């Protein structure tokens, strides 16, 4: 099997291609040879989302004293990504939401 040889005459193999890949099996014997193939399509499109809750927060300062400072929670997710960065926070886990 292309890229996986040799393989037994019967079996299975788990593969994790990072791009669309054509696999071809060559089987030979006394009656000749066959070359069936299959294509594994890989969707490499990166998708992501980012949201804040609440989207409006209050901040009030008088002189050097902060009177009111609200909070917000950021939630994100991504798929088909190897890394994620949240400006101005920096690098974040691309598979786990929250901050």
Z-matrix of the N, CA and C atoms (Angstrom, degrees):
N
C 1 1.449
C 2 1.533 1 106.78
N 3 1.305 2 117.40 1 132.78
C 4 1.461 3 121.33 2 -174.37
C 5 1.523 4 111.41 3 -56.81
N 6 1.323 5 116.06 4 124.40
C 7 1.457 6 122.18 5 178.88
C 8 1.515 7 114.87 6 79.16
N 9 1.336 8 118.27 7 -7.49
C 10 1.468 9 121.04 8 -176.92
C 11 1.522 10 112.45 9 -128.58
N 12 1.311 11 117.87 10 5.37
C 13 1.467 12 122.70 11 -173.65
C 14 1.515 13 111.95 12 -69.90
N 15 1.314 14 117.65 13 153.87
C 16 1.462 15 126.33 14 -8.65
C 17 1.528 16 110.49 15 -81.77
N 18 1.313 17 116.02 16 157.42
C 19 1.462 18 121.92 17 175.93
C 20 1.522 19 107.87 18 -128.53
N 21 1.352 20 117.32 19 155.90
C 22 1.462 21 118.82 20 176.60
C 23 1.534 22 110.47 21 -66.90
N 24 1.319 23 117.14 22 167.56
C 25 1.468 24 120.73 23 -178.72
C 26 1.522 25 112.79 24 -69.16
N 27 1.319 26 117.52 25 -19.25
C 28 1.467 27 122.62 26 175.51
C 29 1.520 28 107.90 27 -140.70
N 30 1.315 29 116.73 28 142.01
C 31 1.460 30 118.36 29 177.17
C 32 1.513 31 112.68 30 160.05
N 33 1.302 32 114.33 31 -164.15
C 34 1.458 33 120.81 32 177.60
C 35 1.514 34 108.43 33 -148.46
N 36 1.305 35 116.31 34 156.99
C 37 1.456 36 122.47 35 -179.86
C 38 1.525 37 106.81 36 -146.65
N 39 1.314 38 117.45 37 130.51
C 40 1.458 39 122.14 38 175.55
C 41 1.521 40 108.45 39 -87.52
N 42 1.335 41 115.87 40 130.76
C 43 1.462 42 121.11 41 179.28
C 44 1.522 43 108.51 42 -126.03
N 45 1.318 44 116.77 43 155.75
C 46 1.465 45 122.26 44 179.09
C 47 1.529 46 109.54 45 -132.96
N 48 1.328 47 116.56 46 72.26
C 49 1.463 48 118.60 47 -178.33
C 50 1.524 49 111.83 48 -69.34
N 51 1.336 50 117.03 49 146.31
C 52 1.459 51 122.56 50 178.49
C 53 1.524 52 111.53 51 -100.38
N 54 1.321 53 116.07 52 -0.83
C 55 1.460 54 121.81 53 176.48
C 56 1.525 55 107.42 54 -148.20
N 57 1.327 56 117.30 55 162.81
C 58 1.457 57 120.68 56 177.86
C 59 1.523 58 109.01 57 -57.12
N 60 1.332 59 115.55 58 130.21
C 61 1.462 60 121.08 59 -173.02
C 62 1.526 61 110.31 60 -134.91
N 63 1.325 62 116.30 61 137.88
C 64 1.464 63 122.41 62 173.43
C 65 1.525 64 107.37 63 -99.09
N 66 1.330 65 116.37 64 126.73
C 67 1.464 66 122.42 65 175.99
C 68 1.527 67 108.05 66 -107.90
N 69 1.315 68 116.68 67 133.80
C 70 1.459 69 121.93 68 -178.89
C 71 1.525 70 108.96 69 -127.79
N 72 1.322 71 115.86 70 129.67
C 73 1.459 72 122.28 71 177.95
C 74 1.517 73 108.10 72 -104.87
N 75 1.305 74 117.31 73 128.48
C 76 1.456 75 121.73 74 173.86
C 77 1.525 76 107.64 75 -110.20
N 78 1.332 77 115.87 76 117.76
C 79 1.465 78 121.20 77 178.45
C 80 1.520 79 107.76 78 -117.84
N 81 1.342 80 115.67 79 128.72
C 82 1.467 81 120.09 80 -179.14
C 83 1.515 82 110.01 81 -125.84
N 84 1.303 83 115.31 82 151.61
C 85 1.459 84 122.19 83 178.41
C 86 1.508 85 110.03 84 -167.19
N 87 1.361 86 115.75 85 -170.65
C 88 1.466 87 120.18 86 -177.02
C 89 1.535 88 112.86 87 -59.30
N 90 1.332 89 117.61 88 -26.78
C 91 1.468 90 121.03 89 -177.57
C 92 1.512 91 114.05 90 -91.13
N 93 1.317 92 118.01 91 1.57
C 94 1.458 93 119.52 92 179.02
C 95 1.524 94 112.06 93 126.73
N 96 1.315 95 115.34 94 -150.34
C 97 1.472 96 121.15 95 -177.24
C 98 1.522 97 109.60 96 -139.77
N 99 1.328 98 115.54 97 150.08
C 100 1.467 99 121.73 98 173.75
C 101 1.519 100 107.81 99 -130.04
N 102 1.340 101 115.44 100 154.39
C 103 1.470 102 120.81 101 179.77
C 104 1.530 103 110.55 102 -138.65
N 105 1.341 104 116.83 103 69.84
C 106 1.463 105 117.00 104 174.92
C 107 1.531 106 109.74 105 -71.95
N 108 1.338 107 116.04 106 153.70
C 109 1.465 108 120.14 107 178.36
C 110 1.519 109 109.96 108 -140.37
N 111 1.309 110 114.90 109 161.63
C 112 1.461 111 121.55 110 175.25
C 113 1.518 112 108.23 111 -145.31
N 114 1.318 113 115.81 112 150.37
C 115 1.463 114 121.52 113 179.68
C 116 1.517 115 109.06 114 -113.87
N 117 1.324 116 115.92 115 130.12
C 118 1.464 117 121.51 116 174.26
C 119 1.529 118 106.65 117 -103.08
N 120 1.331 119 116.00 118 113.82
C 121 1.464 120 121.47 119 178.77
C 122 1.526 121 108.82 120 -83.49
N 123 1.324 122 117.36 121 129.83
C 124 1.459 123 122.33 122 -179.83
C 125 1.525 124 108.63 123 -114.09
N 126 1.314 125 115.74 124 123.07
C 127 1.463 126 121.66 125 177.04
C 128 1.527 127 107.22 126 -87.01
N 129 1.329 128 117.11 127 109.80
C 130 1.464 129 121.21 128 -177.68
C 131 1.525 130 112.70 129 -100.30
N 132 1.335 131 117.64 130 7.69
C 133 1.456 132 120.88 131 -179.23
C 134 1.530 133 110.27 132 -65.56
N 135 1.323 134 116.18 133 123.97
C 136 1.462 135 121.31 134 177.50
C 137 1.516 136 108.34 135 -80.74
N 138 1.319 137 115.91 136 130.68
C 139 1.459 138 121.52 137 176.89
C 140 1.513 139 108.37 138 -124.66
N 141 1.329 140 116.32 139 144.03
C 142 1.459 141 119.66 140 179.02
C 143 1.512 142 110.51 141 -153.42
N 144 1.321 143 114.77 142 161.02
C 145 1.466 144 120.86 143 175.47
C 146 1.524 145 108.57 144 -144.25
N 147 1.321 146 115.25 145 152.45
C 148 1.464 147 122.55 146 179.04
C 149 1.518 148 107.98 147 -144.63
N 150 1.329 149 116.62 148 132.56
C 151 1.460 150 120.22 149 177.37
C 152 1.524 151 109.93 150 -142.08
N 153 1.325 152 115.30 151 156.99
C 154 1.465 153 122.17 152 177.15
C 155 1.518 154 108.36 153 -124.62
N 156 1.333 155 115.91 154 142.00
C 157 1.459 156 120.29 155 178.27
C 158 1.525 157 109.06 156 -143.31
N 159 1.309 158 118.78 157 118.09
C 160 1.461 159 127.69 158 -6.35
C 161 1.528 160 110.48 159 -74.81
N 162 1.339 161 115.57 160 163.90
C 163 1.461 162 119.56 161 -179.41
C 164 1.525 163 111.99 162 -85.84
N 165 1.329 164 117.97 163 -16.46
C 166 1.466 165 122.22 164 176.51
C 167 1.524 166 109.41 165 -117.96
N 168 1.325 167 116.95 166 129.04
C 169 1.462 168 121.55 167 175.79
C 170 1.526 169 108.25 168 -129.36
N 171 1.316 170 115.49 169 156.78
C 172 1.464 171 120.85 170 -179.58
C 173 1.521 172 110.13 171 -103.78
N 174 1.323 173 114.27 172 141.89
C 175 1.456 174 121.00 173 175.76
C 176 1.518 175 106.00 174 -139.97
N 177 1.323 176 115.57 175 124.90
C 178 1.471 177 119.75 176 -178.11
C 179 1.515 178 108.48 177 -136.69
N 180 1.323 179 115.24 178 131.07
C 181 1.451 180 121.27 179 -179.31
C 182 1.524 181 108.37 180 -135.39
N 183 1.317 182 114.96 181 138.13
C 184 1.460 183 121.48 182 173.37
C 185 1.524 184 106.44 183 -121.68
N 186 1.333 185 115.24 184 113.58
C 187 1.465 186 119.78 185 -175.41
C 188 1.517 187 109.28 186 64.07
N 189 1.325 188 116.10 187 -126.40
C 190 1.455 189 121.10 188 178.81
C 191 1.528 190 112.47 189 -94.37
N 192 1.335 191 117.63 190 -0.37
C 193 1.462 192 121.10 191 -175.23
C 194 1.529 193 110.85 192 -100.92
N 195 1.350 194 115.96 193 126.51
C 196 1.460 195 121.91 194 175.79
C 197 1.522 196 107.74 195 -83.64
N 198 1.323 197 116.43 196 118.88
C 199 1.465 198 122.60 197 -178.81
C 200 1.532 199 110.85 198 -87.98
N 201 1.314 200 116.25 199 -39.11
C 202 1.465 201 120.97 200 -177.36
C 203 1.530 202 108.68 201 -147.40
N 204 1.332 203 116.38 202 130.64
C 205 1.459 204 120.69 203 176.87
C 206 1.513 205 108.44 204 -140.48
N 207 1.339 206 115.72 205 111.89
C 208 1.460 207 120.86 206 -178.32
C 209 1.513 208 112.22 207 -83.66
N 210 1.323 209 115.84 208 167.13
C 211 1.459 210 123.15 209 179.19
C 212 1.520 211 109.31 210 -119.73
N 213 1.299 212 116.01 211 157.04
C 214 1.465 213 122.96 212 170.08
C 215 1.521 214 108.00 213 -138.27
N 216 1.289 215 116.51 214 153.02
C 217 1.456 216 122.18 215 177.52
C 218 1.515 217 108.53 216 -110.18
N 219 1.332 218 116.64 217 127.62
C 220 1.454 219 122.14 218 176.93
C 221 1.521 220 108.86 219 -97.22
N 222 1.320 221 116.66 220 134.63
C 223 1.464 222 122.77 221 176.01
C 224 1.510 223 108.56 222 -126.88
N 225 1.332 224 116.95 223 134.62
C 226 1.454 225 120.56 224 179.40
C 227 1.511 226 110.12 225 -142.24
N 228 1.304 227 114.61 226 159.83
C 229 1.459 228 120.96 227 172.83
C 230 1.522 229 107.78 228 -152.73
N 231 1.316 230 115.76 229 155.91
C 232 1.456 231 120.74 230 176.27
C 233 1.522 232 109.27 231 -150.41
N 234 1.317 233 114.79 232 154.63
C 235 1.461 234 119.95 233 175.23
C 236 1.522 235 108.16 234 -133.37
N 237 1.309 236 115.82 235 152.99
C 238 1.466 237 123.16 236 -176.97
C 239 1.522 238 111.38 237 60.14
N 240 1.320 239 116.87 238 32.73
C 241 1.466 240 119.94 239 178.93
C 242 1.528 241 109.65 240 -121.19
N 243 1.322 242 115.30 241 150.79
C 244 1.462 243 121.06 242 177.50
C 245 1.518 244 111.92 243 -101.04
N 246 1.338 245 116.83 244 -21.11
C 247 1.469 246 121.22 245 -177.86
C 248 1.522 247 108.46 246 -155.01
N 249 1.330 248 115.50 247 158.29
C 250 1.464 249 121.28 248 177.26
C 251 1.514 250 108.91 249 -142.72
N 252 1.320 251 115.61 250 148.99
C 253 1.453 252 121.85 251 179.24
C 254 1.514 253 108.16 252 -138.34
N 255 1.315 254 116.42 253 136.79
C 256 1.455 255 122.98 254 -178.58
C 257 1.522 256 108.03 255 -117.96
N 258 1.328 257 117.35 256 112.58
C 259 1.465 258 122.00 257 -178.63
C 260 1.518 259 108.09 258 -85.13
N 261 1.318 260 121.18 259 128.19
C 262 1.448 261 129.13 260 9.67
C 263 1.527 262 113.97 261 -98.52
N 264 1.334 263 119.42 262 15.76
C 265 1.467 264 122.40 263 -176.01
C 266 1.525 265 112.01 264 -73.27
N 267 1.330 266 117.81 265 -45.06
C 268 1.460 267 122.23 266 -177.51
C 269 1.510 268 111.22 267 115.10
N 270 1.311 269 117.89 268 -155.57
C 271 1.451 270 123.17 269 -178.43
C 272 1.519 271 110.86 270 -64.71
N 273 1.336 272 116.12 271 138.24
C 274 1.460 273 121.82 272 178.00
C 275 1.521 274 108.32 273 -135.25
N 276 1.303 275 116.43 274 164.24
C 277 1.461 276 122.29 275 177.03
C 278 1.517 277 107.85 276 -68.43
N 279 1.326 278 117.88 277 122.04
C 280 1.458 279 121.11 278 -177.05
C 281 1.514 280 112.78 279 -76.85
N 282 1.333 281 118.02 280 -7.14
C 283 1.468 282 119.91 281 -176.73
C 284 1.526 283 113.26 282 -112.58
N 285 1.327 284 118.53 283 -9.38
C 286 1.466 285 119.75 284 -176.69
C 287 1.523 286 110.02 285 -123.67
N 288 1.341 287 117.48 286 124.18
C 289 1.468 288 119.89 287 -179.59
C 290 1.523 289 112.60 288 -76.65
N 291 1.328 290 115.01 289 159.16
C 292 1.470 291 121.15 290 170.16
C 293 1.504 292 114.82 291 116.39
N 294 1.308 293 115.02 292 152.62
C 295 1.458 294 123.15 293 173.34
C 296 1.508 295 107.53 294 -162.52
